[in-house]
Amino acid sequence: MTEPTLSGRIALVTGASRGIGAATAIALAAQGAHVVLTARTAGGLEEVEEAIHAAGGSATIAPMDLIETDSIPRLAAAVAERWGKLDILVLNAAALGTLSAISAFDPKEVAKVLALNVSAQAALIGAFDGLLRKSDGARVIGVTSSVGRRPRAYWGLYGATKAAFENLLLSYADEVRNLTKVRVALLDPGATRTKMRARAYPGEAPESVKPPEVVAERVVAMLGEDFDTGAYEAI
């Protein structure tokens, strides 16, 4: 029997209670990684954890709101104490916000979406950078969207946060390029059957777009590839 490709690896997946995050966590565990699952919804995380355990994998759940002030440092401290490193970081958690004209933005919602899609991502990188450097080949994969590069009417809030997220991640990629073994990539999953997609396109037939498992398979494949840090891929 072939040994799982990620045996002995420690992975953290954000937004892991459903959709792409859940599918990715399950796929990573199937390849032998111990997966730390985080999201706000404890019930969803427990379901993913049960699916992983039922398939013979291992996982730990960490229900939390990433925009709470001390949630990320506490998670990093727990990972450091238990494993002393982090091999895989999948930055998947994000908020869509309301699709509306720029002139109709609610300032409070803008602040909330920016807090999760940008500020929390910076905090995650900052908190886990030291643990990623302790891995013998850490990989960071950020889930992005085409609207971060190609502006679209009524998608301004989400698109702006994804543009900022990409700049943040690619800047980090440049910082670690020649100094560490950490490699960073962006992945645009394209149209995928998720709850966020259903909110954005309420009249769309779910079966007309690919399931999140397709994206999860690509994430696992990327982890086994020798990609250049700062790589960008669209499915």
C-alpha positions as CSV (number, residue, x, y, z in Angstrom):
1,M,0.0,0.0,0.0
2,T,1.3,3.5,-0.9
3,E,2.0,5.7,2.1
4,P,-0.1,8.8,2.2
5,T,1.7,11.8,0.6
6,L,1.2,14.1,3.6
7,S,1.9,11.6,6.4
8,G,3.3,13.4,9.5
9,R,2.3,16.9,8.2
10,I,0.4,19.4,10.4
11,A,-2.2,21.4,8.4
12,L,-4.4,24.3,9.4
13,V,-7.5,25.1,7.3
14,T,-9.6,28.1,7.9
15,G,-13.3,28.3,7.0
16,A,-13.3,24.5,7.4
17,S,-16.9,23.9,8.5
18,R,-18.3,23.7,4.9
19,G,-17.6,24.1,1.2
20,I,-14.1,24.3,-0.1
21,G,-12.6,24.4,3.4
22,A,-14.4,21.3,4.6
23,A,-13.6,19.4,1.4
24,T,-9.9,20.5,1.6
25,A,-9.6,19.4,5.2
26,I,-11.1,16.0,4.4
27,A,-8.7,15.6,1.4
28,L,-5.7,16.6,3.4
29,A,-6.6,14.1,6.2
30,A,-7.1,11.4,3.6
31,Q,-3.4,11.9,2.6
32,G,-2.2,11.5,6.1
33,A,-2.0,15.1,7.4
34,H,-3.3,15.9,10.9
35,V,-5.7,18.8,10.2
36,V,-6.6,21.6,12.5
37,L,-10.1,22.8,11.5
38,T,-11.2,26.3,12.3
39,A,-14.4,28.2,11.7
40,R,-17.1,30.0,13.7
41,T,-19.6,27.1,13.4
42,A,-18.8,24.4,15.9
43,G,-21.5,22.0,14.6
44,G,-20.1,22.1,11.1
45,L,-16.6,21.6,12.3
46,E,-17.7,18.5,14.3
47,E,-19.3,17.0,11.2
48,V,-16.1,17.5,9.2
49,E,-14.1,16.0,12.1
50,E,-16.4,13.0,12.3
51,A,-16.1,12.4,8.5
52,I,-12.3,12.6,8.8
53,H,-12.2,10.1,11.7
54,A,-14.7,7.8,10.0
55,A,-12.3,7.6,7.1
56,G,-9.3,6.8,9.4
57,G,-7.8,10.3,9.4
58,S,-7.0,12.6,12.3
59,A,-8.2,16.1,13.0
60,T,-8.6,18.7,15.8
61,I,-11.3,21.3,15.8
62,A,-10.8,24.9,17.0
63,P,-14.1,26.8,16.8
64,M,-13.4,30.5,16.8
65,D,-14.2,33.9,15.2
66,L,-11.0,35.0,13.4
67,I,-11.8,38.6,13.9
68,E,-11.8,38.4,17.7
69,T,-8.8,40.2,19.0
70,D,-6.9,37.3,20.7
71,S,-8.3,34.2,18.8
72,I,-5.5,33.8,16.4
73,P,-2.6,34.2,18.8
74,R,-4.3,31.7,21.1
75,L,-4.6,29.2,18.3
76,A,-1.0,29.7,17.3
77,A,0.2,29.2,20.8
78,A,-1.9,25.9,21.0
79,V,-0.4,24.6,17.8
80,A,3.1,25.6,18.9
81,E,2.7,23.8,22.3
82,R,1.3,20.6,20.8
83,W,3.2,20.2,17.5
84,G,6.0,22.9,17.4
85,K,5.5,23.6,13.7
86,L,3.0,24.1,10.9
87,D,3.5,22.5,7.5
88,I,0.4,23.6,5.6
89,L,-1.7,26.7,6.0
90,V,-4.8,27.0,3.8
91,L,-6.3,30.5,4.0
92,N,-9.8,29.9,2.9
93,A,-12.1,31.8,5.3
94,A,-13.7,34.8,3.8
95,A,-16.9,36.9,3.8
96,L,-18.8,37.8,0.6
97,G,-20.6,40.8,2.0
98,T,-23.6,42.4,0.3
99,L,-23.3,42.7,-3.5
100,S,-24.2,46.3,-4.1
101,A,-23.2,49.5,-5.8
102,I,-20.2,51.3,-4.2
103,S,-22.4,54.3,-3.5
104,A,-24.7,52.0,-1.4
105,F,-22.0,50.4,0.9
106,D,-22.8,50.2,4.6
107,P,-19.6,51.4,6.4
108,K,-20.1,48.9,9.2
109,E,-20.3,46.0,6.7
110,V,-17.2,47.3,4.9
111,A,-15.3,47.2,8.2
112,K,-16.5,43.7,9.0
113,V,-15.6,42.2,5.6
114,L,-12.2,43.9,5.6
115,A,-11.6,42.6,9.1
116,L,-12.0,39.0,8.1
117,N,-10.8,39.1,4.5
118,V,-7.7,41.2,5.1
119,S,-6.9,42.0,8.7
120,A,-7.4,38.4,10.0
121,Q,-5.4,37.0,7.1
122,A,-2.5,39.3,8.1
123,A,-2.8,38.2,11.7
124,L,-2.8,34.5,10.6
125,I,0.4,35.0,8.6
126,G,2.0,36.9,11.5
127,A,1.0,34.4,14.1
128,F,2.1,31.3,12.2
129,D,5.2,32.6,10.4
130,G,7.5,31.3,13.0
131,L,5.9,27.8,13.0
132,L,5.9,27.7,9.2
133,R,9.7,28.4,9.3
134,K,10.2,25.4,11.5
135,S,8.8,23.1,8.9
136,D,11.1,21.4,6.5
137,G,9.0,22.5,3.6
138,A,5.9,24.6,4.6
139,R,3.3,25.6,2.1
140,V,0.8,28.4,2.3
141,I,-2.2,28.4,-0.1
142,G,-4.6,31.4,-0.2
143,V,-8.0,30.9,-1.8
144,T,-8.8,34.0,-3.9
145,S,-11.2,35.1,-6.6
146,S,-11.0,36.5,-10.1
147,V,-12.8,39.7,-9.0
148,G,-9.7,40.6,-7.1
149,R,-7.9,41.1,-10.4
150,R,-10.8,41.9,-12.7
151,P,-13.3,44.4,-11.1
152,R,-16.9,43.7,-11.7
153,A,-20.0,45.9,-11.0
154,Y,-21.6,45.3,-7.6
155,W,-18.6,43.1,-6.5
156,G,-16.5,46.0,-5.3
157,L,-16.3,45.2,-1.6
158,Y,-15.4,41.5,-2.0
159,G,-13.2,42.3,-5.0
160,A,-11.3,45.0,-3.1
161,T,-10.7,42.7,-0.2
162,K,-9.4,39.9,-2.4
163,A,-7.1,42.3,-4.2
164,A,-5.7,43.4,-0.8
165,F,-5.5,39.7,0.2
166,E,-3.5,38.8,-2.9
167,N,-1.1,41.7,-2.4
168,L,-0.6,40.7,1.3
169,L,0.1,37.1,0.4
170,L,2.4,37.9,-2.5
171,S,4.3,40.4,-0.4
172,Y,4.8,37.7,2.3
173,A,5.9,35.3,-0.5
174,D,8.6,37.8,-1.5
175,E,9.7,38.2,2.0
176,V,10.3,34.5,2.6
177,R,11.5,33.6,-0.9
178,N,15.2,33.5,-0.4
179,L,15.3,33.1,3.4
180,T,13.1,30.1,4.2
181,K,11.7,26.9,2.8
182,V,8.2,28.4,3.0
183,R,6.4,28.5,-0.4
184,V,3.3,30.6,-1.0
185,A,0.6,30.2,-3.8
186,L,-2.7,31.7,-4.7
187,L,-5.5,29.5,-5.9
188,D,-8.6,30.9,-7.7
189,P,-11.2,28.0,-7.6
190,G,-13.6,29.6,-10.0
191,A,-17.3,28.7,-10.0
192,T,-17.7,26.2,-7.3
193,R,-20.8,24.7,-5.5
194,T,-20.7,26.5,-2.2
195,K,-23.0,28.4,0.1
196,M,-21.3,31.7,-0.9
197,R,-21.8,30.9,-4.6
198,A,-25.5,30.2,-3.9
199,R,-25.8,33.6,-2.2
200,A,-24.2,35.4,-5.1
201,Y,-26.1,33.5,-7.8
202,P,-29.4,32.5,-6.3
203,G,-31.0,31.4,-9.6
204,E,-28.1,29.2,-10.6
205,A,-28.6,25.4,-10.7
206,P,-26.1,24.0,-8.2
207,E,-25.3,21.0,-10.4
208,S,-24.1,23.4,-13.2
209,V,-20.9,24.2,-11.3
210,K,-18.2,21.9,-9.9
211,P,-18.3,20.5,-6.4
212,P,-15.8,21.7,-3.8
213,E,-14.1,18.3,-3.8
214,V,-12.5,19.2,-7.2
215,V,-10.9,22.3,-5.7
216,A,-9.7,20.2,-2.7
217,E,-8.1,17.7,-5.1
218,R,-6.2,20.5,-6.7
219,V,-5.0,21.8,-3.3
220,V,-3.6,18.4,-2.4
221,A,-1.9,18.1,-5.8
222,M,-0.3,21.6,-5.5
223,L,1.2,20.5,-2.1
224,G,3.1,17.8,-3.9
225,E,4.4,20.1,-6.6
226,D,7.6,22.2,-6.7
227,F,5.8,25.5,-7.5
228,D,7.6,28.8,-7.3
229,T,6.6,30.9,-4.3
230,G,4.2,33.5,-5.4
231,A,2.5,31.2,-7.9
232,Y,-1.0,31.9,-9.1
233,E,-3.4,29.3,-10.4
234,A,-7.0,29.4,-11.6
235,I,-9.2,26.3,-12.0
